[in-house]
Every structure is written in structure tokens, then in C-alpha cells.
């Protein structure tokens, strides 16, 4: 369960970086719908293209892959925290 929630947080950050008007759904289970999977996949592709995700140069493994640059404010620059 912890890994699933961690993965959801990473996916939400990627999506929020791509779509600054991002709004959470009313129900947590809605994130599992095919519509959200498609949105997460598109955000993941954009994050990889923009080099907004961790890489093997960051130490490799799951922790590096879970690193994502985060925009702290709308219109701000995404940075690793």
C-alpha cells in the first residue's frame, strides 16, 4: 500500500508540473480509472522529455526513479527539492 501511495504522489507531481490547473478528483479511487492512467502516462512522457525525473546518475534504483522536479508555484520553474 505504501508503494502504491508513493507512486501516486510521484504521478500527481508529474501531472501537476505538466498541467498547472490540476485538480484532485473527489475520490482517491478515481485515480485508478483509465482516464487518469492516460493522463499520468502523458505526464510521465513529458517529464522524461524535460529531464524532470531522476536518473541512474542520481544513484540508480527506485529512489532515483521516484525523484521528480516540483513546481512550488504556478508558472514557477520545476526543481529537485
mmCIF file of the N, C-alpha and C atoms, coordinates in Angstrom:
data_MODEL
# 
_entry.id   MODEL 
# 
loop_
_atom_site.group_PDB 
_atom_site.id 
_atom_site.type_symbol 
_atom_site.label_atom_id 
_atom_site.label_alt_id 
_atom_site.label_comp_id 
_atom_site.label_asym_id 
_atom_site.label_entity_id 
_atom_site.label_seq_id 
_atom_site.pdbx_PDB_ins_code 
_atom_site.Cartn_x 
_atom_site.Cartn_y 
_atom_site.Cartn_z 
_atom_site.occupancy 
_atom_site.B_iso_or_equiv 
_atom_site.pdbx_formal_charge 
_atom_site.auth_seq_id 
_atom_site.auth_comp_id 
_atom_site.auth_asym_id 
_atom_site.auth_atom_id 
_atom_site.pdbx_PDB_model_num 
ATOM 1   N N  . UNK A 1 1  ? 0.823   -1.193 0.000   1.00 0.00 ? 1  UNK A N  1 
ATOM 2   C CA . UNK A 1 1  ? 0.000   0.000  0.000   1.00 0.00 ? 1  UNK A CA 1 
ATOM 3   C C  . UNK A 1 1  ? 0.872   1.265  0.000   1.00 0.00 ? 1  UNK A C  1 
ATOM 4   N N  . UNK A 1 2  ? 1.943   1.256  0.764   1.00 0.00 ? 2  UNK A N  1 
ATOM 5   C CA . UNK A 1 2  ? 2.829   2.406  0.828   1.00 0.00 ? 2  UNK A CA 1 
ATOM 6   C C  . UNK A 1 2  ? 3.462   2.720  -0.514  1.00 0.00 ? 2  UNK A C  1 
ATOM 7   N N  . UNK A 1 3  ? 3.890   1.675  -1.235  1.00 0.00 ? 3  UNK A N  1 
ATOM 8   C CA . UNK A 1 3  ? 4.492   1.895  -2.560  1.00 0.00 ? 3  UNK A CA 1 
ATOM 9   C C  . UNK A 1 3  ? 3.471   2.456  -3.547  1.00 0.00 ? 3  UNK A C  1 
ATOM 10  N N  . UNK A 1 4  ? 2.228   1.990  -3.442  1.00 0.00 ? 4  UNK A N  1 
ATOM 11  C CA . UNK A 1 4  ? 1.184   2.493  -4.332  1.00 0.00 ? 4  UNK A CA 1 
ATOM 12  C C  . UNK A 1 4  ? 0.920   3.972  -4.076  1.00 0.00 ? 4  UNK A C  1 
ATOM 13  N N  . UNK A 1 5  ? 0.850   4.355  -2.801  1.00 0.00 ? 5  UNK A N  1 
ATOM 14  C CA . UNK A 1 5  ? 0.623   5.763  -2.478  1.00 0.00 ? 5  UNK A CA 1 
ATOM 15  C C  . UNK A 1 5  ? 1.812   6.622  -2.898  1.00 0.00 ? 5  UNK A C  1 
ATOM 16  N N  . UNK A 1 6  ? 3.022   6.106  -2.701  1.00 0.00 ? 6  UNK A N  1 
ATOM 17  C CA . UNK A 1 6  ? 4.217   6.831  -3.145  1.00 0.00 ? 6  UNK A CA 1 
ATOM 18  C C  . UNK A 1 6  ? 4.214   7.028  -4.650  1.00 0.00 ? 6  UNK A C  1 
ATOM 19  N N  . UNK A 1 7  ? 3.840   5.987  -5.379  1.00 0.00 ? 7  UNK A N  1 
ATOM 20  C CA . UNK A 1 7  ? 3.740   6.087  -6.833  1.00 0.00 ? 7  UNK A CA 1 
ATOM 21  C C  . UNK A 1 7  ? 2.693   7.098  -7.263  1.00 0.00 ? 7  UNK A C  1 
ATOM 22  N N  . UNK A 1 8  ? 1.582   7.138  -6.531  1.00 0.00 ? 8  UNK A N  1 
ATOM 23  C CA . UNK A 1 8  ? 0.533   8.104  -6.831  1.00 0.00 ? 8  UNK A CA 1 
ATOM 24  C C  . UNK A 1 8  ? 1.033   9.534  -6.620  1.00 0.00 ? 8  UNK A C  1 
ATOM 25  N N  . UNK A 1 9  ? 1.799   9.758  -5.551  1.00 0.00 ? 9  UNK A N  1 
ATOM 26  C CA . UNK A 1 9  ? 2.348   11.086 -5.285  1.00 0.00 ? 9  UNK A CA 1 
ATOM 27  C C  . UNK A 1 9  ? 3.275   11.519 -6.418  1.00 0.00 ? 9  UNK A C  1 
ATOM 28  N N  . UNK A 1 10 ? 4.149   10.608 -6.848  1.00 0.00 ? 10 UNK A N  1 
ATOM 29  C CA . UNK A 1 10 ? 5.070   10.918 -7.948  1.00 0.00 ? 10 UNK A CA 1 
ATOM 30  C C  . UNK A 1 10 ? 4.285   11.234 -9.220  1.00 0.00 ? 10 UNK A C  1 
ATOM 31  N N  . UNK A 1 11 ? 3.273   10.427 -9.534  1.00 0.00 ? 11 UNK A N  1 
ATOM 32  C CA . UNK A 1 11 ? 2.470   10.659 -10.730 1.00 0.00 ? 11 UNK A CA 1 
ATOM 33  C C  . UNK A 1 11 ? 1.729   11.993 -10.662 1.00 0.00 ? 11 UNK A C  1 
ATOM 34  N N  . UNK A 1 12 ? 1.199   12.325 -9.486  1.00 0.00 ? 12 UNK A N  1 
ATOM 35  C CA . UNK A 1 12 ? 0.494   13.596 -9.323  1.00 0.00 ? 12 UNK A CA 1 
ATOM 36  C C  . UNK A 1 12 ? 1.449   14.774 -9.514  1.00 0.00 ? 12 UNK A C  1 
ATOM 37  N N  . UNK A 1 13 ? 2.672   14.641 -9.023  1.00 0.00 ? 13 UNK A N  1 
ATOM 38  C CA . UNK A 1 13 ? 3.637   15.733 -9.198  1.00 0.00 ? 13 UNK A CA 1 
ATOM 39  C C  . UNK A 1 13 ? 3.975   15.931 -10.671 1.00 0.00 ? 13 UNK A C  1 
ATOM 40  N N  . UNK A 1 14 ? 4.159   14.825 -11.392 1.00 0.00 ? 14 UNK A N  1 
ATOM 41  C CA . UNK A 1 14 ? 4.433   14.930 -12.833 1.00 0.00 ? 14 UNK A CA 1 
ATOM 42  C C  . UNK A 1 14 ? 3.265   15.605 -13.542 1.00 0.00 ? 14 UNK A C  1 
ATOM 43  N N  . UNK A 1 15 ? 2.058   15.196 -13.181 1.00 0.00 ? 15 UNK A N  1 
ATOM 44  C CA . UNK A 1 15 ? 0.866   15.760 -13.824 1.00 0.00 ? 15 UNK A CA 1 
ATOM 45  C C  . UNK A 1 15 ? 0.701   17.231 -13.462 1.00 0.00 ? 15 UNK A C  1 
ATOM 46  N N  . UNK A 1 16 ? 0.948   17.573 -12.206 1.00 0.00 ? 16 UNK A N  1 
ATOM 47  C CA . UNK A 1 16 ? 0.825   18.972 -11.769 1.00 0.00 ? 16 UNK A CA 1 
ATOM 48  C C  . UNK A 1 16 ? 1.860   19.851 -12.471 1.00 0.00 ? 16 UNK A C  1 
ATOM 49  N N  . UNK A 1 17 ? 3.065   19.317 -12.720 1.00 0.00 ? 17 UNK A N  1 
ATOM 50  C CA . UNK A 1 17 ? 4.071   20.081 -13.447 1.00 0.00 ? 17 UNK A CA 1 
ATOM 51  C C  . UNK A 1 17 ? 3.637   20.338 -14.887 1.00 0.00 ? 17 UNK A C  1 
ATOM 52  N N  . UNK A 1 18 ? 2.940   19.371 -15.473 1.00 0.00 ? 18 UNK A N  1 
ATOM 53  C CA . UNK A 1 18 ? 2.502   19.474 -16.871 1.00 0.00 ? 18 UNK A CA 1 
ATOM 54  C C  . UNK A 1 18 ? 1.240   20.331 -16.991 1.00 0.00 ? 18 UNK A C  1 
ATOM 55  N N  . UNK A 1 19 ? 0.345   20.219 -16.009 1.00 0.00 ? 19 UNK A N  1 
ATOM 56  C CA . UNK A 1 19 ? -0.952  20.894 -16.056 1.00 0.00 ? 19 UNK A CA 1 
ATOM 57  C C  . UNK A 1 19 ? -1.135  21.691 -14.768 1.00 0.00 ? 19 UNK A C  1 
ATOM 58  N N  . UNK A 1 20 ? -0.857  22.998 -14.827 1.00 0.00 ? 20 UNK A N  1 
ATOM 59  C CA . UNK A 1 20 ? -0.903  23.820 -13.620 1.00 0.00 ? 20 UNK A CA 1 
ATOM 60  C C  . UNK A 1 20 ? -2.320  24.000 -13.083 1.00 0.00 ? 20 UNK A C  1 
ATOM 61  N N  . UNK A 1 21 ? -3.333  23.646 -13.875 1.00 0.00 ? 21 UNK A N  1 
ATOM 62  C CA . UNK A 1 21 ? -4.720  23.734 -13.402 1.00 0.00 ? 21 UNK A CA 1 
ATOM 63  C C  . UNK A 1 21 ? -5.202  22.393 -12.863 1.00 0.00 ? 21 UNK A C  1 
ATOM 64  N N  . UNK A 1 22 ? -4.260  21.531 -12.507 1.00 0.00 ? 22 UNK A N  1 
ATOM 65  C CA . UNK A 1 22 ? -4.566  20.198 -11.990 1.00 0.00 ? 22 UNK A CA 1 
ATOM 66  C C  . UNK A 1 22 ? -5.463  20.289 -10.756 1.00 0.00 ? 22 UNK A C  1 
ATOM 67  N N  . UNK A 1 23 ? -6.496  19.456 -10.715 1.00 0.00 ? 23 UNK A N  1 
ATOM 68  C CA . UNK A 1 23 ? -7.398  19.373 -9.564  1.00 0.00 ? 23 UNK A CA 1 
ATOM 69  C C  . UNK A 1 23 ? -7.554  17.902 -9.212  1.00 0.00 ? 23 UNK A C  1 
ATOM 70  N N  . UNK A 1 24 ? -7.427  17.584 -7.933  1.00 0.00 ? 24 UNK A N  1 
ATOM 71  C CA . UNK A 1 24 ? -7.625  16.209 -7.486  1.00 0.00 ? 24 UNK A CA 1 
ATOM 72  C C  . UNK A 1 24 ? -9.076  15.795 -7.695  1.00 0.00 ? 24 UNK A C  1 
ATOM 73  N N  . UNK A 1 25 ? -9.314  14.521 -8.003  1.00 0.00 ? 25 UNK A N  1 
ATOM 74  C CA . UNK A 1 25 ? -10.694 14.050 -8.084  1.00 0.00 ? 25 UNK A CA 1 
ATOM 75  C C  . UNK A 1 25 ? -11.298 13.991 -6.679  1.00 0.00 ? 25 UNK A C  1 
ATOM 76  N N  . UNK A 1 26 ? -12.605 13.843 -6.625  1.00 0.00 ? 26 UNK A N  1 
ATOM 77  C CA . UNK A 1 26 ? -13.290 13.779 -5.329  1.00 0.00 ? 26 UNK A CA 1 
ATOM 78  C C  . UNK A 1 26 ? -12.947 12.524 -4.541  1.00 0.00 ? 26 UNK A C  1 
ATOM 79  N N  . UNK A 1 27 ? -12.691 11.413 -5.247  1.00 0.00 ? 27 UNK A N  1 
ATOM 80  C CA . UNK A 1 27 ? -12.430 10.137 -4.591  1.00 0.00 ? 27 UNK A CA 1 
ATOM 81  C C  . UNK A 1 27 ? -11.051 9.616  -4.965  1.00 0.00 ? 27 UNK A C  1 
ATOM 82  N N  . UNK A 1 28 ? -10.326 9.109  -3.985  1.00 0.00 ? 28 UNK A N  1 
ATOM 83  C CA . UNK A 1 28 ? -8.992  8.564  -4.226  1.00 0.00 ? 28 UNK A CA 1 
ATOM 84  C C  . UNK A 1 28 ? -9.029  7.452  -5.272  1.00 0.00 ? 28 UNK A C  1 
ATOM 85  N N  . UNK A 1 29 ? -10.073 6.637  -5.249  1.00 0.00 ? 29 UNK A N  1 
ATOM 86  C CA . UNK A 1 29 ? -10.208 5.535  -6.201  1.00 0.00 ? 29 UNK A CA 1 
ATOM 87  C C  . UNK A 1 29 ? -10.322 5.995  -7.646  1.00 0.00 ? 29 UNK A C  1 
ATOM 88  N N  . UNK A 1 30 ? -10.722 7.257  -7.858  1.00 0.00 ? 30 UNK A N  1 
ATOM 89  C CA . UNK A 1 30 ? -10.832 7.771  -9.224  1.00 0.00 ? 30 UNK A CA 1 
ATOM 90  C C  . UNK A 1 30 ? -9.485  7.777  -9.942  1.00 0.00 ? 30 UNK A C  1 
ATOM 91  N N  . UNK A 1 31 ? -8.385  7.868  -9.172  1.00 0.00 ? 31 UNK A N  1 
ATOM 92  C CA . UNK A 1 31 ? -7.051  7.855  -9.777  1.00 0.00 ? 31 UNK A CA 1 
ATOM 93  C C  . UNK A 1 31 ? -6.775  6.543  -10.515 1.00 0.00 ? 31 UNK A C  1 
ATOM 94  N N  . UNK A 1 32 ? -7.541  5.499  -10.214 1.00 0.00 ? 32 UNK A N  1 
ATOM 95  C CA . UNK A 1 32 ? -7.323  4.196  -10.839 1.00 0.00 ? 32 UNK A CA 1 
ATOM 96  C C  . UNK A 1 32 ? -8.080  4.039  -12.164 1.00 0.00 ? 32 UNK A C  1 
ATOM 97  N N  . UNK A 1 33 ? -8.906  5.016  -12.512 1.00 0.00 ? 33 UNK A N  1 
ATOM 98  C CA . UNK A 1 33 ? -9.690  4.946  -13.745 1.00 0.00 ? 33 UNK A CA 1 
ATOM 99  C C  . UNK A 1 33 ? -8.789  5.059  -14.972 1.00 0.00 ? 33 UNK A C  1 
ATOM 100 N N  . UNK A 1 34 ? -9.203  4.469  -16.089 1.00 0.00 ? 34 UNK A N  1 
ATOM 101 C CA . UNK A 1 34 ? -8.402  4.537  -17.326 1.00 0.00 ? 34 UNK A CA 1 
ATOM 102 C C  . UNK A 1 34 ? -8.084  5.973  -17.752 1.00 0.00 ? 34 UNK A C  1 
ATOM 103 N N  . UNK A 1 35 ? -9.008  6.909  -17.522 1.00 0.00 ? 35 UNK A N  1 
ATOM 104 C CA . UNK A 1 35 ? -8.778  8.314  -17.890 1.00 0.00 ? 35 UNK A CA 1 
ATOM 105 C C  . UNK A 1 35 ? -7.554  8.868  -17.155 1.00 0.00 ? 35 UNK A C  1 
ATOM 106 N N  . UNK A 1 36 ? -7.443  8.555  -15.865 1.00 0.00 ? 36 UNK A N  1 
ATOM 107 C CA . UNK A 1 36 ? -6.310  9.049  -15.085 1.00 0.00 ? 36 UNK A CA 1 
ATOM 108 C C  . UNK A 1 36 ? -5.027  8.344  -15.482 1.00 0.00 ? 36 UNK A C  1 
ATOM 109 N N  . UNK A 1 37 ? -5.107  7.057  -15.803 1.00 0.00 ? 37 UNK A N  1 
ATOM 110 C CA . UNK A 1 37 ? -3.905  6.342  -16.247 1.00 0.00 ? 37 UNK A CA 1 
ATOM 111 C C  . UNK A 1 37 ? -3.359  6.997  -17.508 1.00 0.00 ? 37 UNK A C  1 
ATOM 112 N N  . UNK A 1 38 ? -4.230  7.356  -18.427 1.00 0.00 ? 38 UNK A N  1 
ATOM 113 C CA . UNK A 1 38 ? -3.800  8.017  -19.663 1.00 0.00 ? 38 UNK A CA 1 
ATOM 114 C C  . UNK A 1 38 ? -3.164  9.376  -19.356 1.00 0.00 ? 38 UNK A C  1 
ATOM 115 N N  . UNK A 1 39 ? -3.748  10.119 -18.421 1.00 0.00 ? 39 UNK A N  1 
ATOM 116 C CA . UNK A 1 39 ? -3.187  11.428 -18.047 1.00 0.00 ? 39 UNK A CA 1 
ATOM 117 C C  . UNK A 1 39 ? -1.822  11.258 -17.387 1.00 0.00 ? 39 UNK A C  1 
ATOM 118 N N  . UNK A 1 40 ? -1.699  10.253 -16.510 1.00 0.00 ? 40 UNK A N  1 
ATOM 119 C CA . UNK A 1 40 ? -0.417  10.002 -15.854 1.00 0.00 ? 40 UNK A CA 1 
ATOM 120 C C  . UNK A 1 40 ? 0.640   9.584  -16.867 1.00 0.00 ? 40 UNK A C  1 
ATOM 121 N N  . UNK A 1 41 ? 0.267   8.737  -17.830 1.00 0.00 ? 41 UNK A N  1 
ATOM 122 C CA . UNK A 1 41 ? 1.219   8.287  -18.853 1.00 0.00 ? 41 UNK A CA 1 
ATOM 123 C C  . UNK A 1 41 ? 1.724   9.470  -19.686 1.00 0.00 ? 41 UNK A C  1 
ATOM 124 N N  . UNK A 1 42 ? 0.820   10.378 -20.059 1.00 0.00 ? 42 UNK A N  1 
ATOM 125 C CA . UNK A 1 42 ? 1.211   11.555 -20.839 1.00 0.00 ? 42 UNK A CA 1 
ATOM 126 C C  . UNK A 1 42 ? 2.140   12.456 -20.020 1.00 0.00 ? 42 UNK A C  1 
ATOM 127 N N  . UNK A 1 43 ? 1.825   12.620 -18.730 1.00 0.00 ? 43 UNK A N  1 
ATOM 128 C CA . UNK A 1 43 ? 2.664   13.443 -17.863 1.00 0.00 ? 43 UNK A CA 1 
ATOM 129 C C  . UNK A 1 43 ? 4.034   12.799 -17.670 1.00 0.00 ? 43 UNK A C  1 
ATOM 130 N N  . UNK A 1 44 ? 4.073   11.469 -17.592 1.00 0.00 ? 44 UNK A N  1 
ATOM 131 C CA . UNK A 1 44 ? 5.352   10.769 -17.453 1.00 0.00 ? 44 UNK A CA 1 
ATOM 132 C C  . UNK A 1 44 ? 6.216   10.975 -18.696 1.00 0.00 ? 44 UNK A C  1 
ATOM 133 N N  . UNK A 1 45 ? 5.612   10.863 -19.865 1.00 0.00 ? 45 UNK A N  1 
ATOM 134 C CA . UNK A 1 45 ? 6.357   11.088 -21.110 1.00 0.00 ? 45 UNK A CA 1 
ATOM 135 C C  . UNK A 1 45 ? 6.917   12.512 -21.155 1.00 0.00 ? 45 UNK A C  1 
ATOM 136 N N  . UNK A 1 46 ? 6.107   13.497 -20.738 1.00 0.00 ? 46 UNK A N  1 
ATOM 137 C CA . UNK A 1 46 ? 6.562   14.888 -20.734 1.00 0.00 ? 46 UNK A CA 1 
ATOM 138 C C  . UNK A 1 46 ? 7.683   15.098 -19.723 1.00 0.00 ? 46 UNK A C  1 
ATOM 139 N N  . UNK A 1 47 ? 7.587   14.449 -18.566 1.00 0.00 ? 47 UNK A N  1 
ATOM 140 C CA . UNK A 1 47 ? 8.627   14.587 -17.534 1.00 0.00 ? 47 UNK A CA 1 
ATOM 141 C C  . UNK A 1 47 ? 9.943   13.988 -18.004 1.00 0.00 ? 47 UNK A C  1 
ATOM 142 N N  . UNK A 1 48 ? 9.887   12.858 -18.677 1.00 0.00 ? 48 UNK A N  1 
ATOM 143 C CA . UNK A 1 48 ? 11.108  12.228 -19.198 1.00 0.00 ? 48 UNK A CA 1 
ATOM 144 C C  . UNK A 1 48 ? 11.728  13.122 -20.274 1.00 0.00 ? 48 UNK A C  1 
ATOM 145 N N  . UNK A 1 49 ? 10.891  13.647 -21.168 1.00 0.00 ? 49 UNK A N  1 
ATOM 146 C CA . UNK A 1 49 ? 11.399  14.502 -22.244 1.00 0.00 ? 49 UNK A CA 1 
ATOM 147 C C  . UNK A 1 49 ? 12.041  15.781 -21.694 1.00 0.00 ? 49 UNK A C  1 
ATOM 148 N N  . UNK A 1 50 ? 11.514  16.297 -20.584 1.00 0.00 ? 50 UNK A N  1 
ATOM 149 C CA . UNK A 1 50 ? 12.036  17.533 -19.993 1.00 0.00 ? 50 UNK A CA 1 
ATOM 150 C C  . UNK A 1 50 ? 13.139  17.271 -18.968 1.00 0.00 ? 50 UNK A C  1 
ATOM 151 N N  . UNK A 1 51 ? 13.517  16.004 -18.795 1.00 0.00 ? 51 UNK A N  1 
ATOM 152 C CA . UNK A 1 51 ? 14.527  15.616 -17.800 1.00 0.00 ? 51 UNK A CA 1 
ATOM 153 C C  . UNK A 1 51 ? 14.120  16.054 -16.402 1.00 0.00 ? 51 UNK A C  1 
ATOM 154 N N  . UNK A 1 52 ? 12.823  15.923 -16.101 1.00 0.00 ? 52 UNK A N  1 
ATOM 155 C CA . UNK A 1 52 ? 12.302  16.295 -14.788 1.00 0.00 ? 52 UNK A CA 1 
ATOM 156 C C  . UNK A 1 52 ? 12.255  15.127 -13.810 1.00 0.00 ? 52 UNK A C  1 
ATOM 157 N N  . UNK A 1 53 ? 12.789  13.981 -14.211 1.00 0.00 ? 53 UNK A N  1 
ATOM 158 C CA . UNK A 1 53 ? 12.780  12.814 -13.324 1.00 0.00 ? 53 UNK A CA 1 
ATOM 159 C C  . UNK A 1 53 ? 14.208  12.390 -13.025 1.00 0.00 ? 53 UNK A C  1 
ATOM 160 N N  . UNK A 1 54 ? 14.364  11.666 -11.921 1.00 0.00 ? 54 UNK A N  1 
ATOM 161 C CA . UNK A 1 54 ? 15.683  11.185 -11.540 1.00 0.00 ? 54 UNK A CA 1 
ATOM 162 C C  . UNK A 1 54 ? 16.256  10.245 -12.582 1.00 0.00 ? 54 UNK A C  1 
ATOM 163 N N  . UNK A 1 55 ? 17.564  10.041 -12.512 1.00 0.00 ? 55 UNK A N  1 
ATOM 164 C CA . UNK A 1 55 ? 18.235  9.197  -13.487 1.00 0.00 ? 55 UNK A CA 1 
ATOM 165 C C  . UNK A 1 55 ? 19.244  8.313  -12.766 1.00 0.00 ? 55 UNK A C  1 
ATOM 166 N N  . UNK A 1 56 ? 19.824  7.325  -13.452 1.00 0.00 ? 56 UNK A N  1 
ATOM 167 C CA . UNK A 1 56 ? 20.853  6.495  -12.835 1.00 0.00 ? 56 UNK A CA 1 
ATOM 168 C C  . UNK A 1 56 ? 22.019  7.320  -12.289 1.00 0.00 ? 56 UNK A C  1 
ATOM 169 N N  . UNK A 1 57 ? 22.245  8.506  -12.849 1.00 0.00 ? 57 UNK A N  1 
ATOM 170 C CA . UNK A 1 57 ? 23.311  9.373  -12.337 1.00 0.00 ? 57 UNK A CA 1 
ATOM 171 C C  . UNK A 1 57 ? 23.020  9.827  -10.910 1.00 0.00 ? 57 UNK A C  1 
ATOM 172 N N  . UNK A 1 58 ? 21.741  9.737  -10.511 1.00 0.00 ? 58 UNK A N  1 
ATOM 173 C CA . UNK A 1 58 ? 21.345  10.110 -9.147  1.00 0.00 ? 58 UNK A CA 1 
ATOM 174 C C  . UNK A 1 58 ? 21.502  8.944  -8.179  1.00 0.00 ? 58 UNK A C  1 
ATOM 175 N N  . UNK A 1 59 ? 22.106  7.872  -8.606  1.00 0.00 ? 59 UNK A N  1 
ATOM 176 C CA . UNK A 1 59 ? 22.318  6.733  -7.731  1.00 0.00 ? 59 UNK A CA 1 
ATOM 177 C C  . UNK A 1 59 ? 21.586  5.482  -8.168  1.00 0.00 ? 59 UNK A C  1 
ATOM 178 N N  . UNK A 1 60 ? 20.718  5.597  -9.154  1.00 0.00 ? 60 UNK A N  1 
ATOM 179 C CA . UNK A 1 60 ? 20.010  4.441  -9.689  1.00 0.00 ? 60 UNK A CA 1 
ATOM 180 C C  . UNK A 1 60 ? 18.958  3.903  -8.744  1.00 0.00 ? 60 UNK A C  1 
ATOM 181 N N  . UNK A 1 61 ? 18.282  2.864  -9.168  1.00 0.00 ? 61 UNK A N  1 
ATOM 182 C CA . UNK A 1 61 ? 17.273  2.207  -8.345  1.00 0.00 ? 61 UNK A CA 1 
ATOM 183 C C  . UNK A 1 61 ? 15.963  2.968  -8.279  1.00 0.00 ? 61 UNK A C  1 
ATOM 184 N N  . UNK A 1 62 ? 15.056  2.437  -7.459  1.00 0.00 ? 62 UNK A N  1 
ATOM 185 C CA . UNK A 1 62 ? 13.718  3.006  -7.348  1.00 0.00 ? 62 UNK A CA 1 
ATOM 186 C C  . UNK A 1 62 ? 13.730  4.428  -6.807  1.00 0.00 ? 62 UNK A C  1 
ATOM 187 N N  . UNK A 1 63 ? 14.639  4.726  -5.889  1.00 0.00 ? 63 UNK A N  1 
ATOM 188 C CA . UNK A 1 63 ? 14.668  6.062  -5.305  1.00 0.00 ? 63 UNK A CA 1 
ATOM 189 C C  . UNK A 1 63 ? 14.983  7.114  -6.362  1.00 0.00 ? 63 UNK A C  1 
ATOM 190 N N  . UNK A 1 64 ? 15.954  6.843  -7.230  1.00 0.00 ? 64 UNK A N  1 
ATOM 191 C CA . UNK A 1 64 ? 16.283  7.801  -8.289  1.00 0.00 ? 64 UNK A CA 1 
ATOM 192 C C  . UNK A 1 64 ? 15.102  7.954  -9.242  1.00 0.00 ? 64 UNK A C  1 
ATOM 193 N N  . UNK A 1 65 ? 14.435  6.850  -9.573  1.00 0.00 ? 65 UNK A N  1 
ATOM 194 C CA . UNK A 1 65 ? 13.303  6.907  -10.493 1.00 0.00 ? 65 UNK A CA 1 
ATOM 195 C C  . UNK A 1 65 ? 12.128  7.663  -9.877  1.00 0.00 ? 65 UNK A C  1 
ATOM 196 N N  . UNK A 1 66 ? 12.048  7.709  -8.551  1.00 0.00 ? 66 UNK A N  1 
ATOM 197 C CA . UNK A 1 66 ? 10.953  8.391  -7.872  1.00 0.00 ? 66 UNK A CA 1 
ATOM 198 C C  . UNK A 1 66 ? 11.218  9.879  -7.707  1.00 0.00 ? 66 UNK A C  1 
ATOM 199 N N  . UNK A 1 67 ? 12.460  10.323 -7.972  1.00 0.00 ? 67 UNK A N  1 
ATOM 200 C CA . UNK A 1 67 ? 12.758  11.749 -7.845  1.00 0.00 ? 67 UNK A CA 1 
ATOM 201 C C  . UNK A 1 67 ? 12.102  12.508 -8.992  1.00 0.00 ? 67 UNK A C  1 
ATOM 202 N N  . UNK A 1 68 ? 11.424  13.567 -8.660  1.00 0.00 ? 68 UNK A N  1 
ATOM 203 C CA . UNK A 1 68 ? 10.744  14.366 -9.666  1.00 0.00 ? 68 UNK A CA 1 
ATOM 204 C C  . UNK A 1 68 ? 10.922  15.842 -9.322  1.00 0.00 ? 68 UNK A C  1 
ATOM 205 N N  . UNK A 1 69 ? 11.210  16.638 -10.332 1.00 0.00 ? 69 UNK A N  1 
ATOM 206 C CA . UNK A 1 69 ? 11.262  18.084 -10.111 1.00 0.00 ? 69 UNK A CA 1 
ATOM 207 C C  . UNK A 1 69 ? 9.851   18.568 -9.786  1.00 0.00 ? 69 UNK A C  1 
ATOM 208 N N  . UNK A 1 70 ? 9.757   19.536 -8.897  1.00 0.00 ? 70 UNK A N  1 
ATOM 209 C CA . UNK A 1 70 ? 8.465   20.027 -8.438  1.00 0.00 ? 70 UNK A CA 1 
ATOM 210 C C  . UNK A 1 70 ? 8.381   21.533 -8.644  1.00 0.00 ? 70 UNK A C  1 
ATOM 211 N N  . UNK A 1 71 ? 7.246   21.977 -9.165  1.00 0.00 ? 71 UNK A N  1 
ATOM 212 C CA . UNK A 1 71 ? 6.973   23.411 -9.246  1.00 0.00 ? 71 UNK A CA 1 
ATOM 213 C C  . UNK A 1 71 ? 6.326   23.820 -7.937  1.00 0.00 ? 71 UNK A C  1 
ATOM 214 N N  . UNK A 1 72 ? 6.913   24.766 -7.251  1.00 0.00 ? 72 UNK A N  1 
ATOM 215 C CA . UNK A 1 72 ? 6.372   25.199 -5.970  1.00 0.00 ? 72 UNK A CA 1 
ATOM 216 C C  . UNK A 1 72 ? 5.276   26.243 -6.122  1.00 0.00 ? 72 UNK A C  1 
ATOM 217 N N  . UNK A 1 73 ? 5.209   26.888 -7.274  1.00 0.00 ? 73 UNK A N  1 
ATOM 218 C CA . UNK A 1 73 ? 4.179   27.890 -7.522  1.00 0.00 ? 73 UNK A CA 1 
ATOM 219 C C  . UNK A 1 73 ? 3.806   27.851 -9.001  1.00 0.00 ? 73 UNK A C  1 
ATOM 220 N N  . UNK A 1 74 ? 2.563   28.185 -9.327  1.00 0.00 ? 74 UNK A N  1 
ATOM 221 C CA . UNK A 1 74 ? 2.171   28.220 -10.730 1.00 0.00 ? 74 UNK A CA 1 
ATOM 222 C C  . UNK A 1 74 ? 3.100   29.149 -11.518 1.00 0.00 ? 74 UNK A C  1 
ATOM 223 N N  . UNK A 1 75 ? 3.531   28.670 -12.665 1.00 0.00 ? 75 UNK A N  1 
ATOM 224 C CA . UNK A 1 75 ? 4.433   29.455 -13.502 1.00 0.00 ? 75 UNK A CA 1 
ATOM 225 C C  . UNK A 1 75 ? 5.882   29.414 -13.062 1.00 0.00 ? 75 UNK A C  1 
ATOM 226 N N  . UNK A 1 76 ? 6.132   28.752 -11.933 1.00 0.00 ? 76 UNK A N  1 
ATOM 227 C CA . UNK A 1 76 ? 7.496   28.655 -11.434 1.00 0.00 ? 76 UNK A CA 1 
ATOM 228 C C  . UNK A 1 76 ? 8.307   27.615 -12.187 1.00 0.00 ? 76 UNK A C  1 
ATOM 229 N N  . UNK A 1 77 ? 9.582   27.576 -11.899 1.00 0.00 ? 77 UNK A N  1 
ATOM 230 C CA . UNK A 1 77 ? 10.468  26.613 -12.522 1.00 0.00 ? 77 UNK A CA 1 
ATOM 231 C C  . UNK A 1 77 ? 10.469  25.330 -11.681 1.00 0.00 ? 77 UNK A C  1 
ATOM 232 N N  . UNK A 1 78 ? 10.371  24.191 -12.338 1.00 0.00 ? 78 UNK A N  1 
ATOM 233 C CA . UNK A 1 78 ? 10.424  22.910 -11.635 1.00 0.00 ? 78 UNK A CA 1 
ATOM 234 C C  . UNK A 1 78 ? 11.856  22.622 -11.216 1.00 0.00 ? 78 UNK A C  1 
ATOM 235 N N  . UNK A 1 79 ? 12.050  22.229 -9.956  1.00 0.00 ? 79 UNK A N  1 
ATOM 236 C CA . UNK A 1 79 ? 13.375  21.931 -9.429  1.00 0.00 ? 79 UNK A CA 1 
ATOM 237 C C  . UNK A 1 79 ? 13.308  20.719 -8.524  1.00 0.00 ? 79 UNK A C  1 
ATOM 238 N N  . UNK A 1 80 ? 14.439  19.989 -8.444  1.00 0.00 ? 80 UNK A N  1 
ATOM 239 C CA . UNK A 1 80 ? 14.534  18.917 -7.468  1.00 0.00 ? 80 UNK A CA 1 
ATOM 240 C C  . UNK A 1 80 ? 14.604  19.556 -6.090  1.00 0.00 ? 80 UNK A C  1 
ATOM 241 N N  . UNK A 1 81 ? 13.874  19.036 -5.149  1.00 0.00 ? 81 UNK A N  1 
ATOM 242 C CA . UNK A 1 81 ? 13.909  19.571 -3.781  1.00 0.00 ? 81 UNK A CA 1 
ATOM 243 C C  . UNK A 1 81 ? 14.958  18.883 -2.966  1.00 0.00 ? 81 UNK A C  1 
# 
